């Protein structure tokens, strides 16, 4: 997808408010609505689904900051609604939380025509989506993301799941939401560190699929970090377009194209787990992308100039490309623990991790034959060993 976007950006501000992902060869579709104030209109959108009842799932801190706006909107639309909350953070992305949620569904009588609504970040959409996928063999769910990571990545594509001590997302299911409602105004409530962490997913989409979007990031880094409204709208819409295009063509990772969305995630997930989740997910993805660029220069022909361009983009958005740049956010990460986590990665084949590498910016490939020594050298490089 090289070329064009940088010149279309200003015109894209007038795009239609919503998009639709229609899955290739399947009778599954996701509607995506983007716009300021849409959280308070969620009830209008959900009404079109004719649910028998709704359960809003959220983290306690989200409701403390943003209020129970989704539930109020649902009740204003005369929709029966209950709310379930859990403690914030990766520790809640567990079987225990999902079991508690299933018990709640049973207690409030959620039936097959009910709808589960995730109101929060990536942890909320993962937990609520997985609970919906496994309740009565699957009920519909809606994502109302409140974080940048959620809007750009976690809420679109149907990946749901929970963590185990051995690694992230080892238990999960594909369960596509029927509706995603994005409200850029929610981003103003995020701590700066959390907002910056979400930008890693935008960098990923740009460097893998759209070189012109890389240029746009480079030219607008200051506006992005300042949450400039026009720049934020372009950021959200273009990311939604990119991920929608990939997901609609390969909704269940069957053809290989969707696997390219894992750029930076293989090593990133291993670092995140090995750090005891002391780093944000997006910070670990940024480290994973920097490591993947090191491997790409050895294995897939990425030029040092383009590898350096990716690293500079990461840094320009105030994300870490080495553990040292993450400052005092984590005490240290053991290389051997990271390598062990890579062997148990859910995408590994016979104990060997599968990597997404760059051939050039805007063109990526899958590699299963990366040597352990190349991986270890890249991990040591970003960890500063």
N, C-alpha and C positions, 0 to 999 in steps of 0.2 A: 504494500500500500504506500509506496513512496510518492511524495509530491502532492501538492494541492491543498492540504489542510491549512497550512499557515496563511494562505491567501483567502480561504473560505471562512476563517474564524469569526470575523465580524458579522458575516451574513448568517452564520449558524446561530447567533443569538436570537434570531427570529424563527427558529425551527418550531415545528409543532410541539405541543406540550408533552405528548406521550408517544411511546414506541411500543412495538409488540414483537416478542420473540416467538416464532412458530417453529417447533422442533421438527427437524427433517424426518419424514417418514412416520411421524407420530401425531396423534390427536391431542397434543399438549401445547399450550400457549401460555406465555407470561406477558401481562401488560405492565409497562413501566411508565409511571407518571412522575414528571419532574417539575417542580415549581414552588415558589415561595408561598407559604401558608397552606400547603397541601396536607400537612399533618392534621390540621383542624378541619379538613374536608374528607378525612379518611372514611368517615361513616357513609358519605355519599358514594364513594367508590365501592365500599364493601357491600352496600345495599344491592348493587347490581349482581352480586353472587347469590342472593336469596338464601342466606344462611339460616339454619334453625337456631343457632346460638353462636356466640363468639367467646373465645378466651384470649385475652391479651397477656402475653408473656414478656416480662421486662426485668431489668436489674434494678435493685433498690435505688442506686445512685441516679439512674436515668429519671425515675419518677421524682426524686428529690429535686433535680435540676429543672427538668422540663415539665413536670406535672403529668397527671394522668390524662393527657390531651386526647389520645386516641380513644380511650374508653368513653370520655365525655362526648366525643364526636359520634361514636357508635350509639350511645344512649339518646343523643339528640335526633338520631335517625330512627329511633324506636327499635333498635336491635338489642336483644338480650345479651348481656356482657358480664363476664367475670374476669378478674385480674389475678395473675400469679406472678410473684416476684422472687428473685433469688439474689444472693450476694454477688457483687461484681467480681470479674476476674476469671482467669483460666482455670482456677481450682474448681469453679462451678461447672465446668464443661466435663461432666462426669456422669457415670451410670446412676449414681445416687440422685442427682438432680432430675434426670429423665424419669426415674422411677417415681419420684415425688410428684412430678408433673402428670404422669399417668394416673396416679392416685387422685390428683386434683380433677382431672378429666372425668374420672369415674364418679367422684363425689358430686360434681355439678351437672352430670348427665350429658356430657358432650357426645352427640351421636354422629353418624356417618355424614350428615348434611351440615355439620358444624364447621367452623373455620377457626384456625389457630393463627393469631396475629403476633408476630415478633416485633417489639418496639425497643430498639437498642442497637448495639454494635454487632460485630461478628460472632461473639460468644452467644449472644441471644438468638441470632438467626440459626446458628448451628444447633443449639440445644432445642429450640422450639421446633425447628424444621425436622429434626430427627424424632422428636416426640410425636409430631404429626404424622410422620412417615410410618411409625410403628404402632399408632393407636388405631385399633379396628382395621388393621392392614392398610391404613393410609387415609387421612382426611386432608382436606385442602388447607393450605396455609398462605399467609400474606406477610411480606416483609416491609416494615417501616423503619429503615435504617436511620440511626442518629449520628453515626460516625462516618468519617470520610472513607475509611477502609470498608465499612459496610456498604456505603453507596457505590463505591467504585468496583468492589469485588465480591464480598461475601453474600450480598443479597441477591445477586444474579447468577443463575447457573445451576441451582438445585443441589449443590453439595451441602450435606448436613453431617454432623458427627460429633463424637466425644473423644476425649483423650484417655490413654492408659499410661501407667508409669513407664512403659517401654517406648512411648512416643505419641505424637499428635495425630489425631483424626484416624486412629486405627480401627475404630468402630463407627460405621456410618452408612448412609444410603443416599442415592440420588433421589431427590423429591423436589420437583420444580414448583416454585410458588406460582399461584395463579395471578398475583398482583404484587407489584413493588411500588411503593409511594416514597419519593425522595423530596425532602424539603431542605434546601440549602440553608435556611435560617437556623436549623438545628446545629449546624457546624459552629456557630458563634459561641456555643456553650462548651466547646471542647477545650481542654488544656492544650496549650501550644504543642507540647511534646506529642500528644495523641494525634493532633491534626497532622503534624509533620510525618508521623509514622504511616498514616494512611496514604501519603503521597508515593510511597514505595510501589504500590500497586499500579499507580498511574505511570511511573517510570517503566515498570515491567511491560505494560501494554504498549507504550510508545517504542521502546527499543526492540521489542519482538515483532511488532506488526506495522509500525507507521513512523518512518524516519522523519517525516514532516512534523509529526506531533512531538518528536524529540526537540526539533528546532523551536516549536512553539513554547515548550517548557523552558528552554534556554533563554528565550527572549522575554518571557513573562514570569521568571522565577520570583521576582520581588512582589509582583501583583498577586501571584498564587499564595505566597506566604502571608500576605496582608489580607487575604480573603476578599479581594476586590470582587464585587458582585458580578460584573460581566465575565471576568476571567474564571470565577468559580462556576458559572453556568456553562461556559465552554468546556471546562475540565470535566464536569459531571456528564454532560451530554456526549462528548466524544468518547469517554471511557465506556459509557453505556452502549454506544454504537459499536465500538470495537468488540466488547465482550459479547454483546448480543449476536453479532455476526458469527463469532467462533462457536458459541454455544448452540445456536440454531442449526449449524451444519454438523455438529458432533455433540449432541446433548448428553451422551453417556460415556464419553471417552472411548469410542469404538473405532474411530478411523485414524486417530493419532493427532489430528490438528489441535484438539482441545488440550492435549497434553502439553502443548507449547506454553500454556498459561502457567505452568509450573516453573518457569524460569526463575531462578533464585530461591525457590522454595525447598528444594531437596536439602541443600546445605543449611538454608535458613531455618527450616524446621528442626534440624539436628542441633544447631546452635541454641535455638530457643529452648528446647527440652534440656540440653546440657547446662544451660544457664540457670535452671530452676525457674524459668519464666521471669527472670529479673530484667529482661529486655522486652520491649514491645514487639509484637509480631512483625510490624512493618520495619522496625530497626533490624530485625534478624533477616528479613527478606532483602533489605539493602545490603547487608553483609554477604548474604548468599549470592546476590547478583554480582558483587565485586569479585567473589571467589569464582563464580561461573565464568566471568570475563578472563580471569587468569587461566582457567582450564581451556577456554575457547581459543586463546592465543596459541596454546600448545596442540590442540586436537582438531579444531574445526576451521582454522585459517583466519580467525579474527585478527585484524591488524592491530598493532600496539596503539596506533593513533585512535582507532575507533574504540578500543578498550578503554583508553584514557578518557575519551569523550563521555563514555557511560559513567565512569567514576567521578568525573567533574560534575556531571549532572546530578548525581547522587549527593555530592557535597554541597552543590549550589542550593539544594532544597533542605539543607541542614540535617541531612541523614548521615549516618556513619558508613564509611567504606572500610574501616578497620575498627577493631574492638576499642583501641585507644581513643578513637574519635567519639565513642559512646560515653567517655568520661567516667564519672563515678556511678554510672547507672547499674553496674554489675561488678562484682569483685574479681571474677576471672572465670574462664571456661577451659576445661581440660580437653586437649586435642583427642586423646584416646577415647574419651566419653563421646565426643562428636562422631568419631569414626564408628563407634559401636552403634550409635543411634542411626547412622546412615545404613548400616546393614539390616536394621529392622524397619526401615522406611517402607510404607505400604506399597510404594511403587517399585520396590526392589525385586529383582528376579534372581532366585537362588543366592540370596545374600549380597547381590551386587546392585548398587543403586543405579537408577536410570537418570540421566542428566539432560536438561535442555541447554544447548550451547548456541552461541551466536556465530554465524558465518560472516555476517556483517550487520550493521544496524538496520533493522527492518526485515531480517531474514534469519530464522532460527532452525535448528534441527534437533532430533533426538539421538542420544548416544548411550549405548549400553556397554561399550568396551573401554571406558575410561579406567586407566590403571589406578590402583590404590595409592601408588606413589604420587601421581599427578594430583589426586584429590587431596591427599595429606599435605602436599606442598601448598596448595591453594588455601586450605583451611588454616595452616600455620601462618600464611601470609596475612590473612585478614584478622587473625587472632593476635598477631604480633609476637609469635613464638620465635 
